[in-house]
Amino acid sequence: MKRFIPVLFATTLLAGCAGGGGTVVEERIDFKRVTQFDGRVLEVEVTPTDGRTLRLNTARDSFVSSSATPDMPNHSGRYWTLLNRTSGNTTIVYALVNWDNDVQTDYLVAGWWLQFEGRPRYPRFPIFTSERGIFVEGTELDTANPPRMPVTGAATYVGASGGLYAYEYGRGWGELAGTEVFEEVQGVITLRADFSSKTIQGCIGCEGDIEIGRSHLRFALGWRQGDPPAAVPTDYEVHLGPTPFTRGGGFRAADVRVTHPGRSVAQSGGSWEGRFSNRPDDEGNPRLVAGSSLAEFTEADGSRGSLEGIFNALSEPFRNSGQSQ
């Protein structure tokens, strides 16, 4: 199973040590901008491992578009599916954009891209051999204007996590053993930031379930509506361990653990990364945290799986401060 290429952050610089056993704390995490939005047209830069940059935009490459109601108060939203074909590759981009109703160039965008060799046609996209990447960025996540992080207190953040679930059946699944499934999923992420200890931790799926949601990536995944797979993602929990954040509000760690009450998870791991908003809520804390996560696991019968995607979690004061449009 190919994993995502995270494009949320670029090169990490200026690593230093903090107390407590020599844990490395990243003093600066560069935030690579791969999108532009002028209030009407969105451009997304795609750079696969071959290094050939491709830029798709909503004026030229839009395939599907619809309005969306964001969780962010006083914001409007729209999602796009972009399609670009060259002689050698087919690229699909999904992007969800939220923008401030008063200043439309003040935006937050999250999405992912998939690139396939050749010119496959719907619904036969070879999803397991695709190259894939994630992006989460916007004006309030810009490292050129970092947040003023609180030095005491704590805050909780709740929001949406969405992405892709892959599962390869092991020997315990009988005739399904050796086959693979791929589904779009969604769930609730809960985070707690401790500003005194300068750490953040959380969980995906501890509040509510991680569920199949065949909506945004229906075209890319080539859905023919039918029954869900035998191995559904429900009841998995992705635990995101305590992670130090920098003075600039960025964080990255490999402390990820997967649990399931009915399946024996023999081994799990992964990574998660994100950034605090540079906009404060009514209590003076960053009003949101956005980022991406990857969780991989192996079960006792040899089954393997992964949950990878994007999250955007709002503080309670911000969520309650107004209405979305």
Phi, psi and omega per residue, in radians:
M1 nan 2.067 3.097
K2 -1.257 2.396 3.121
R3 -1.649 2.933 3.085
F4 -1.185 2.621 2.899
I5 -1.656 1.863 -3.119
P6 -1.262 2.187 3.079
V7 -1.962 0.306 3.097
L8 -1.148 -0.726 -3.132
F9 -2.208 2.593 3.057
A10 -1.707 -2.549 -3.019
T11 -1.129 2.429 3.062
T12 -1.570 2.318 -3.091
L13 -2.212 2.830 2.954
L14 0.990 0.932 3.090
A15 -1.302 2.432 3.106
G16 -2.391 3.091 -3.093
C17 -1.863 2.547 3.011
A18 -2.089 2.909 -3.138
G19 -1.170 3.040 3.101
G20 1.516 0.968 3.033
G21 1.487 0.281 3.055
G22 1.328 0.435 3.110
T23 -1.085 2.291 -3.130
V24 -1.364 2.207 3.087
V25 -1.976 2.218 -3.117
E26 -1.448 1.996 -3.092
E27 -1.327 -0.346 3.103
R28 -2.581 2.258 3.052
I29 -2.125 1.977 -3.118
D30 -1.237 2.408 -3.090
F31 -1.890 1.895 -3.051
K32 -1.447 2.124 3.098
R33 -1.474 2.160 3.128
V34 -2.120 0.112 3.127
T35 -2.303 2.771 2.977
Q36 -2.419 2.457 3.133
F37 -2.498 2.124 -3.094
D38 -1.760 0.240 -3.081
G39 1.743 -0.271 3.117
R40 -2.337 -0.834 -3.077
V41 -1.899 2.262 3.070
L42 -1.811 2.342 3.036
E43 -2.067 2.366 -3.136
V44 -2.169 2.248 3.118
E45 -1.671 2.180 3.129
V46 -1.952 2.190 3.125
T47 -2.266 1.634 3.095
P48 -1.207 -3.116 -3.078
T49 -1.181 -0.316 3.096
D50 -1.348 -0.082 3.051
G51 1.417 0.024 -3.127
R52 -1.511 1.868 -3.087
T53 -1.294 2.346 3.097
L54 -2.204 2.303 3.137
R55 -1.984 2.108 3.075
L56 -1.895 2.534 3.079
N57 -2.415 2.789 -3.017
T58 -1.290 -0.304 3.109
A59 -1.345 -0.575 -3.043
R60 -1.841 -0.606 -2.927
D61 -1.961 0.138 -3.084
S62 -1.123 2.260 3.100
F63 -1.924 -0.766 3.078
V64 -2.396 2.446 3.096
S65 -2.583 2.533 3.129
S66 -2.750 2.679 3.054
S67 -1.247 2.740 3.131
A68 -2.484 2.582 3.112
T69 -1.744 1.916 -3.108
P70 -1.385 2.818 3.042
D71 -1.297 -0.417 -3.044
M72 -1.246 2.167 3.141
P73 -1.067 2.563 3.116
N74 1.010 0.539 3.093
H75 -2.184 2.641 2.980
S76 -1.972 2.885 -3.082
G77 -2.583 2.773 3.064
R78 -2.673 2.521 3.017
Y79 -2.039 2.627 3.127
W80 -2.266 2.526 2.829
T81 -1.947 2.122 -3.119
L82 -1.880 2.508 -3.121
L83 -2.330 2.279 3.093
N84 -2.405 2.284 3.099
R85 -2.095 2.319 2.982
T86 -2.055 -3.094 3.136
S87 -1.166 -0.416 -3.071
G88 -1.931 -0.386 -3.016
N89 -2.496 2.749 2.982
T90 -2.112 2.209 -3.088
T91 -2.096 2.313 3.090
I92 -2.133 2.312 3.102
V93 -2.135 2.298 2.952
Y94 -1.932 2.286 -3.125
A95 -2.462 2.341 3.033
L96 -2.013 2.130 -3.072
V97 -2.027 2.285 2.965
N98 -1.976 2.389 3.107
W99 -2.369 2.639 3.130
D100 -1.154 2.314 -3.107
N101 -1.132 -0.426 -3.127
D102 -1.583 -0.538 3.138
V103 -2.339 1.687 -2.991
Q104 -1.188 -0.370 3.097
T105 -1.392 -0.071 3.037
D106 -1.576 1.784 -2.926
Y107 -2.403 2.839 2.990
L108 -2.303 2.297 -3.104
V109 -2.281 2.468 3.072
A110 -2.433 2.537 3.125
G111 3.081 -2.983 3.113
W112 -2.614 2.775 3.090
W113 -2.183 2.671 3.103
L114 -2.327 2.319 3.108
Q115 -2.162 2.311 -3.109
F116 -2.058 2.543 3.046
E117 -1.271 2.466 3.094
G118 1.337 -2.663 -3.071
R119 -2.252 1.105 3.106
P120 -1.124 2.702 -3.105
R121 -2.041 2.561 3.068
Y122 -1.005 2.383 0.054
P123 -1.763 0.488 -3.020
R124 -1.849 0.953 3.032
F125 -1.448 2.241 -3.122
P126 -1.367 1.351 -2.952
I127 -1.051 -0.599 -3.065
F128 -1.275 -0.334 3.120
T129 -1.854 0.168 -3.141
S130 -1.348 2.767 2.969
E131 -1.726 2.367 -2.962
R132 -2.371 2.597 3.113
G133 -2.540 2.745 -3.110
I134 -2.066 2.548 2.991
F135 -2.440 2.440 3.063
V136 -2.505 2.046 -3.097
E137 -2.872 3.065 3.136
G138 2.853 3.094 -3.051
T139 -1.110 -0.594 -3.116
E140 -1.490 0.060 3.047
L141 -1.988 0.248 -3.039
D142 -1.325 2.180 -3.136
T143 -1.194 -0.311 3.078
A144 -1.229 -0.279 3.114
N145 -2.356 1.278 -3.041
P146 -1.226 2.773 3.119
P147 -1.265 2.734 2.973
R148 -1.610 1.721 -3.008
M149 -1.305 2.375 3.044
P150 -1.072 2.699 3.141
V151 -1.877 -0.160 3.078
T152 -2.426 2.916 3.065
G153 1.511 -2.988 -3.095
A154 -2.648 2.850 3.107
A155 -2.612 2.583 3.062
T156 -1.914 2.605 -3.114
Y157 -2.348 2.380 3.133
V158 -2.313 2.414 -3.137
G159 -2.949 -2.822 -3.068
A160 -1.777 2.493 3.003
S161 -2.187 2.270 -3.121
G162 -2.479 2.551 -3.135
G163 3.102 -2.425 -2.993
L164 -2.248 2.459 3.133
Y165 -2.072 2.186 3.080
A166 -2.102 2.497 -3.119
Y167 -2.579 2.259 3.049
E168 -1.938 2.084 -3.063
Y169 -1.186 2.357 3.072
G170 -1.629 -2.984 -3.031
R171 -1.130 -0.367 -3.133
G172 -1.284 -0.095 -3.088
W173 -1.766 0.234 3.052
G174 1.115 -2.216 -3.065
E175 -1.195 -0.230 3.076
L176 -1.404 -0.234 -3.064
A177 -0.939 2.295 3.122
G178 1.603 -0.185 3.101
T179 -1.622 2.878 -3.044
E180 -2.240 2.648 3.024
V181 -2.225 2.722 -3.140
F182 -2.515 2.138 -3.080
E183 -2.374 2.606 2.942
E184 -1.432 2.380 -3.087
V185 -2.316 2.843 3.097
Q186 -2.560 2.672 -3.137
G187 -2.876 -3.108 3.134
V188 -1.817 2.326 3.047
I189 -1.884 2.374 3.067
T190 -2.111 2.322 -3.096
L191 -2.283 2.626 3.029
R192 -2.323 2.130 3.091
A193 -1.796 2.233 3.056
D194 -1.872 1.826 -3.051
F195 -1.299 -0.364 3.098
S196 -1.244 -0.770 3.130
S197 -1.591 -0.086 3.137
K198 1.010 0.842 3.099
T199 -2.344 2.767 3.064
I200 -2.390 2.496 3.104
Q201 -2.570 2.932 -3.127
G202 -3.120 -2.876 -3.097
C203 -2.735 2.507 2.978
I204 -1.924 2.105 3.125
G205 1.684 -0.039 3.071
C206 -1.337 -0.522 3.038
E207 -1.903 1.935 -3.022
G208 1.363 -2.990 -3.110
D209 -2.012 2.706 2.932
I210 -1.401 2.090 -2.984
E211 -2.158 2.685 3.031
I212 -1.250 2.314 3.104
G213 -2.391 1.650 -3.055
R214 -1.516 1.358 -3.062
S215 -2.278 -1.234 -2.973
H216 -1.182 -0.708 -3.037
L217 -1.783 0.420 -3.109
R218 -1.012 -0.707 -3.124
F219 -1.202 -0.838 -3.104
A220 -1.105 -0.638 -3.095
L221 -1.548 -0.147 3.059
G222 1.167 0.777 -3.044
W223 -1.193 2.315 2.821
R224 -1.935 1.950 -3.006
Q225 -0.929 2.297 -3.127
G226 -2.882 -2.896 -3.111
D227 -1.228 2.626 3.061
P228 -1.175 2.835 -3.140
P229 -1.198 2.887 3.118
A230 -1.114 -0.652 3.141
A231 -1.712 1.569 3.137
V232 -1.471 2.720 -3.118
P233 -1.377 -0.116 -3.133
T234 -0.954 2.430 3.089
D235 1.444 -0.136 2.967
Y236 -1.247 2.531 3.017
E237 -2.207 2.340 3.103
V238 -1.897 1.900 -3.098
H239 -1.648 2.163 -3.104
L240 -1.810 1.896 -2.981
G241 -1.227 2.871 3.135
P242 -0.954 2.184 -3.013
T243 -2.273 2.224 3.093
P244 -1.164 2.485 2.996
F245 -1.975 2.701 -3.070
T246 -1.438 3.004 3.066
R247 -1.093 -0.436 3.108
G248 -1.539 0.072 3.051
G249 1.498 0.264 3.106
G250 -1.836 2.713 3.114
F251 -2.667 2.682 3.073
R252 -2.751 2.384 3.137
A253 -2.753 2.836 3.103
A254 -1.884 0.371 -3.112
D255 -1.599 1.482 -3.127
V256 -2.326 2.362 -3.105
R257 -2.391 2.398 -3.119
V258 -1.950 2.353 3.068
T259 -2.268 2.765 3.068
H260 -2.693 2.289 -3.068
P261 -1.225 -0.390 -3.055
G262 -1.972 -0.111 3.131
R263 -2.152 2.523 -3.089
S264 -1.526 1.766 3.128
V265 -1.441 1.915 -3.077
A266 -1.410 -0.577 -3.102
Q267 -2.698 2.487 3.095
S268 -2.653 2.808 3.124
G269 -3.067 -2.924 3.140
G270 2.591 -2.718 -3.134
S271 -2.724 2.775 3.019
W272 -2.600 2.692 -3.086
E273 -2.697 2.722 -3.121
G274 -3.071 -2.978 -3.056
R275 -2.688 2.493 3.048
F276 -1.443 2.589 3.071
S277 -1.181 2.613 3.030
N278 -1.551 0.157 3.097
R279 -1.859 2.227 3.132
P280 -1.457 2.688 2.989
D281 -1.556 -3.010 -3.068
D282 -1.154 -0.267 3.117
E283 -1.739 0.053 3.096
G284 1.533 0.070 3.094
N285 -1.656 2.739 3.048
P286 -0.930 2.378 -2.977
R287 -1.416 -0.248 3.095
L288 -2.730 2.856 3.021
V289 -2.295 2.270 -3.136
A290 -2.267 2.616 3.136
G291 3.107 -2.769 -3.118
S292 -2.460 2.817 -3.122
S293 -2.555 2.660 3.048
L294 -2.370 2.186 3.064
A295 -2.199 2.241 3.113
E296 -2.169 2.536 -3.092
F297 -2.633 2.704 3.047
T298 -2.199 2.379 -3.138
E299 -1.801 2.900 -3.002
A300 -1.045 -0.497 -3.131
D301 -1.557 0.169 3.122
G302 1.606 -0.071 3.074
S303 -1.115 2.542 3.123
R304 -2.248 2.535 3.136
G305 -2.609 2.935 3.063
S306 -2.636 2.600 3.037
L307 -2.284 2.079 -3.070
E308 -2.489 2.443 -3.100
G309 3.092 -2.687 -2.944
I310 -2.179 2.613 3.051
F311 -2.438 2.675 3.046
N312 -2.524 1.951 -3.047
A313 -2.075 2.325 -3.075
L314 -1.830 2.596 2.994
S315 -1.288 2.721 -3.122
E316 -1.107 -0.763 3.107
P317 -1.038 -0.665 3.132
F318 -1.212 -0.787 -3.127
R319 -1.023 -0.614 -3.078
N320 -1.575 0.099 -3.005
S321 -1.516 -0.133 -3.133
G322 3.117 -2.976 -3.098
Q323 -1.963 2.543 3.014
S324 -1.452 2.789 -3.128
Q325 -1.969 nan nan
